[in-house]
Structures are given as C-alpha cells and as structure tokens.
C-alpha cells in the first residue's frame, strides 16, 4: 500500500514533487511499516535543514521501491 501510493504520486508528478513528510505518512500508514520500507531500501529519507519545514523528514520512493510496487501491481492484476 505504501509503495503503490508513492509510485502513483511518482508517476503523475516528478520525483521531487512526490516526496511526502514522514510525520504525515506515519499517521496514515503507521511508523513501523515506514521504517520497514526504509530498512529494505524501498523508501529513502532526508531531514530538511532550512526553510519553514526545517526539522521535518521527507520520504520518497527509490528505484528498488518502484520496481517492487510495479511487480506487486502486476501480480495483483493477474
């Protein structure tokens, strides 16, 4: 679910526009599922160091995560 949502955003927007705040995603998906995706290398993260959102963490899908999401979509479509 997490990866497919990120892939959908990534498909319709460019990679930078598809990044989501960890804080918002953790409310939607829970902290542990996000951490699992980070440990697996399916999502990447980085803290914002300046500007109005300083201190927040951005998440985005990696190439590995895109591939997993596509494979999962193909499997579910069959």
Secondary structure, DSSP 8 states (H G I E B T S, - for coil): -HHHHHHHHHHHS-TTTT-EEHHHHHHHH-HHHHHHHHHHTSEEEEE--SSTTTT-EEEEE-HHHHHHHHHHHHHHH-
